[in-house]
Amino acid sequence: MNKKILAFLLIVVLIISTIFISGLFAKPKIRISSAYLFEGFLDQTQHSPVYEVGEEIRLAVKLDPAKMKKIGNKYNAKFSVDQYLLDLNGNVIDERKNILVYDENFDNQEMGHIFFIFFDTKDINKGTYVLRTIVNDLNFKQSAPVDKKITIKNPGIVMSSIFTGYTEDDVFIKYNDVVFERGDQFDVYFELSKYSFANGLSNVSLSMKLTNIDDDFVVFDSPDFMFLNTEEKDYKRAFPISTSELEPAIYKLTITAKDFISGNSASRFVRFDIR
């Protein structure tokens, strides 16, 4: 065989072998298959990219299945998540490192993962931003970013999202689950701020409405069931919810705050499932 042809074939074989060996030992690349804004855990209805100051931004990030690090007879997935709020010029307005750390072992070598990430907007000014979320694979030292363009409006009175949970020693502890057994009791919690004052006191009404979504039936509707006349600039409240009289169904609880001094109002809702 011609020496030049032989040399050429040897080079080709060497290149193919190098590519094959590199593939065997290459680190699995982390990939985000989808990312979406959602309203709540019950049905994960997608949220528009427009929020009010105080409203919690909830982001679901799904990763493609990828090989995991083997530790003993298990496969380990170890991730952290960072978030950055950028203005439209790319300047960092807010930075939150390690807002989620995930470290779990599995029997299977490849599987996908989904993360639920929360961003509080209480101290963010109105405007349009880019919410950059970076998922870091700590085992293989790789990262994958995803950007969401969002707009934050200021209604004048700032109301947080409504959370379900329980209160212990005057401290509210949030649930991520919103599915309850009939007879369970839990608390709903929210915060208010940026309301107006006249003669040193606020004048804010709170209304509450509970709807059975399955039957399109209003369980109760209590307009102006409570008035907030206070010198305090921030208001935090947990209301107990008893489910013993509720039929199994999906419910929507809406709380509305109206500032009678400024005329501004804000409304939030939470869905929960009674089984």
ChimeraX attribute file (.defattr): number of C-alpha atoms within 10 A of each C-alpha:
attribute: neighborCount
match mode: 1-to-1
recipient: residues
	/A:1	5
	/A:2	7
	/A:3	8
	/A:4	9
	/A:5	10
	/A:6	11
	/A:7	11
	/A:8	12
	/A:9	12
	/A:10	12
	/A:11	12
	/A:12	12
	/A:13	12
	/A:14	12
	/A:15	12
	/A:16	12
	/A:17	12
	/A:18	12
	/A:19	11
	/A:20	12
	/A:21	11
	/A:22	11
	/A:23	11
	/A:24	9
	/A:25	8
	/A:26	9
	/A:27	16
	/A:28	15
	/A:29	15
	/A:30	20
	/A:31	17
	/A:32	20
	/A:33	13
	/A:34	12
	/A:35	18
	/A:36	17
	/A:37	21
	/A:38	18
	/A:39	19
	/A:40	21
	/A:41	16
	/A:42	15
	/A:43	10
	/A:44	14
	/A:45	12
	/A:46	14
	/A:47	15
	/A:48	12
	/A:49	15
	/A:50	14
	/A:51	17
	/A:52	25
	/A:53	25
	/A:54	27
	/A:55	21
	/A:56	19
	/A:57	21
	/A:58	19
	/A:59	23
	/A:60	16
	/A:61	19
	/A:62	17
	/A:63	18
	/A:64	16
	/A:65	16
	/A:66	17
	/A:67	18
	/A:68	22
	/A:69	18
	/A:70	15
	/A:71	10
	/A:72	7
	/A:73	10
	/A:74	15
	/A:75	17
	/A:76	20
	/A:77	23
	/A:78	16
	/A:79	21
	/A:80	17
	/A:81	21
	/A:82	18
	/A:83	23
	/A:84	20
	/A:85	23
	/A:86	19
	/A:87	16
	/A:88	12
	/A:89	8
	/A:90	10
	/A:91	12
	/A:92	15
	/A:93	14
	/A:94	13
	/A:95	12
	/A:96	13
	/A:97	12
	/A:98	14
	/A:99	13
	/A:100	16
	/A:101	15
	/A:102	13
	/A:103	11
	/A:104	10
	/A:105	16
	/A:106	15
	/A:107	11
	/A:108	13
	/A:109	16
	/A:110	15
	/A:111	14
	/A:112	13
	/A:113	14
	/A:114	14
	/A:115	17
	/A:116	16
	/A:117	17
	/A:118	15
	/A:119	17
	/A:120	14
	/A:121	19
	/A:122	18
	/A:123	10
	/A:124	16
	/A:125	14
	/A:126	15
	/A:127	14
	/A:128	16
	/A:129	22
	/A:130	21
	/A:131	23
	/A:132	17
	/A:133	21
	/A:134	20
	/A:135	24
	/A:136	20
	/A:137	20
	/A:138	15
	/A:139	14
	/A:140	16
	/A:141	11
	/A:142	15
	/A:143	17
	/A:144	15
	/A:145	15
	/A:146	15
	/A:147	16
	/A:148	16
	/A:149	15
	/A:150	17
	/A:151	17
	/A:152	19
	/A:153	16
	/A:154	16
	/A:155	15
	/A:156	18
	/A:157	23
	/A:158	25
	/A:159	28
	/A:160	22
	/A:161	24
	/A:162	22
	/A:163	23
	/A:164	23
	/A:165	19
	/A:166	19
	/A:167	16
	/A:168	8
	/A:169	5
	/A:170	8
	/A:171	9
	/A:172	18
	/A:173	14
	/A:174	15
	/A:175	14
	/A:176	13
	/A:177	13
	/A:178	18
	/A:179	15
	/A:180	15
	/A:181	12
	/A:182	17
	/A:183	14
	/A:184	11
	/A:185	14
	/A:186	19
	/A:187	19
	/A:188	20
	/A:189	21
	/A:190	18
	/A:191	17
	/A:192	20
	/A:193	17
	/A:194	15
	/A:195	26
	/A:196	19
	/A:197	19
	/A:198	10
	/A:199	6
	/A:200	10
	/A:201	16
	/A:202	20
	/A:203	17
	/A:204	26
	/A:205	18
	/A:206	19
	/A:207	17
	/A:208	18
	/A:209	16
	/A:210	19
	/A:211	19
	/A:212	21
	/A:213	14
	/A:214	11
	/A:215	10
	/A:216	9
	/A:217	11
	/A:218	13
	/A:219	13
	/A:220	12
	/A:221	14
	/A:222	12
	/A:223	13
	/A:224	14
	/A:225	10
	/A:226	13
	/A:227	15
	/A:228	16
	/A:229	13
	/A:230	14
	/A:231	12
	/A:232	13
	/A:233	13
	/A:234	12
	/A:235	14
	/A:236	12
	/A:237	11
	/A:238	20
	/A:239	13
	/A:240	14
	/A:241	12
	/A:242	13
	/A:243	17
	/A:244	13
	/A:245	8
	/A:246	14
	/A:247	13
	/A:248	16
	/A:249	15
	/A:250	18
	/A:251	23
	/A:252	17
	/A:253	19
	/A:254	17
	/A:255	20
	/A:256	18
	/A:257	24
	/A:258	21
	/A:259	22
	/A:260	15
	/A:261	14
	/A:262	15
	/A:263	12
	/A:264	16
	/A:265	19
	/A:266	21
	/A:267	20
	/A:268	15
	/A:269	17
	/A:270	20
	/A:271	23
	/A:272	20
	/A:273	18
	/A:274	18
	/A:275	14
